[in-house]
Amino acid sequence: MSEKKIWLSSPHMGGSEQKYISEAFDQNWIAPLGPNVNGFEKDLQTYLKEENIHVAALSSGTASLHLALILAGVERGDEVLCQSLTFAASANPIVYQGATPVFIDSEEETLNISPVFLEKAIQDRISKGKKPKALIAVHLYGMPYKVDEVHEVALRYGIPVIEDSAEALGSSYKGQKCGTFGDFAVLSFNGNKIITTSGGGALVTKSEELKRKAVFLATQARDEAPHYQHSHIGYNYRLSNIAAGIGRGQMEVLEEHVSKRREMNQFYEGLFGTVKGVKVFSEPENTYFSNHWLTVIKSEENGVFKTEDLRLFLENENIESRPLWKPMHLQPVFKDAPFYGNGVAESAFKNGLCLPSGSNLSQEEKKRISDAILNFLKTKML
Ligand SMILES: Cc1ncc(COP(=O)(O)O)c(C=O)c1O
């Protein structure tokens, strides 16, 4: 295997990140606060466009979810509804709070949380004596979940929504940006995301007061006093001013990254579009706009090929691809958590594959990918 590895999704610098980092060094803002942190928050706020949006830059998406749960009032013994088909980081903070996750299956169109099973779960939990305290809904791989339907159910039962938009910065639904729908929303700037700060995240709140509370908790919950006094348990969750500098540079190229990733989705549509029994996931309607963080294909059960065979074929060509997230209700660590569904997430995991989707893939790399896929299809006589 001599050729360079093609990654699923790798960091893509825009060019001006180092300028912001140099400024931080020049001004000695080498700390988890400073002009880049403030500037990055402002850039995100401007980008998200909606009024009354307040952004706290934090050390990770996971930390942001944890603080969202705290601010939503989740406590020991509570139950929190969560999409099952997602990365473990969506669910782990529920357990940090001593609460129990209740997992919900996906629907077929977007692979996100099923509004039908969501309502069934809420009714059943209420009948068992416990109304869920919050809901974590995820825009998986950048595809908006069924925002209207999901929020209508949550609103009807008075359950706050935490919108896990870690993979969906740049996506929108009915013209409104993902990251602005929930009572709280979470963004991630991990190395593999559409923009990165190497590691980082943000919590989006609907009031300045909630943002202030988030920053208070994220900076060790110091009471106002000249000495160190604490009336609450705090966390060390603020974003570093150096990392935020990378974020400011990345914001300048976010739109370009979105259109490049969307081109990758079209690229795979071109390769698999005519192959029977294989679906390239794309927007179900034009009210959805996905950043196509990762392009996902799904092969029919007993279809023309197994996606695992394609994964192994690509691996042999030094091209990374990956099965979809293994649903949380199938994870050993969550084996005792309740689950409501009928096998959609499980089938997506079994028959789905994420393909290289980076905004920085060169023409040459794209050619290698398409040659490999066409050769694979030939072995299946397609
Ligand atoms: C859906 C989802 N939620 C949460 C996270 C957590 O974000 P972070 O890695 O920044 O903690 C990630 C990504 O890593 C994710 O993909």
PDBQT file of the ligand as one rigid body, heavy atoms in Angstrom, charges set to zero:
ROOT
HETATM    1  C1  LIG A 401     -23.320  13.782  17.298  1.00  0.00    +0.000 C 
HETATM    2  C2  LIG A 401     -22.172  14.191  18.179  1.00  0.00    +0.000 A 
HETATM    3  N1  LIG A 401     -22.447  14.663  19.408  1.00  0.00    +0.000 NA
HETATM    4  C3  LIG A 401     -21.464  15.074  20.219  1.00  0.00    +0.000 A 
HETATM    5  C4  LIG A 401     -20.139  15.059  19.825  1.00  0.00    +0.000 A 
HETATM    6  C5  LIG A 401     -19.111  15.475  20.807  1.00  0.00    +0.000 C 
HETATM    7  O1  LIG A 401     -18.322  16.516  20.398  1.00  0.00    +0.000 OA
HETATM    8  P1  LIG A 401     -16.806  16.649  20.933  1.00  0.00    +0.000 P 
HETATM    9  O2  LIG A 401     -15.987  15.620  20.248  1.00  0.00    +0.000 OA
HETATM   10  O3  LIG A 401     -16.435  18.049  20.558  1.00  0.00    +0.000 OA
HETATM   11  O4  LIG A 401     -16.835  16.451  22.420  1.00  0.00    +0.000 OA
HETATM   12  C6  LIG A 401     -19.818  14.592  18.545  1.00  0.00    +0.000 A 
HETATM   13  C7  LIG A 401     -18.459  14.558  17.970  1.00  0.00    +0.000 C 
HETATM   14  O5  LIG A 401     -17.449  14.281  18.382  1.00  0.00    +0.000 OA
HETATM   15  C8  LIG A 401     -20.855  14.129  17.709  1.00  0.00    +0.000 A 
HETATM   16  O6  LIG A 401     -20.591  13.646  16.490  1.00  0.00    +0.000 OA
ENDROOT
TORSDOF 0
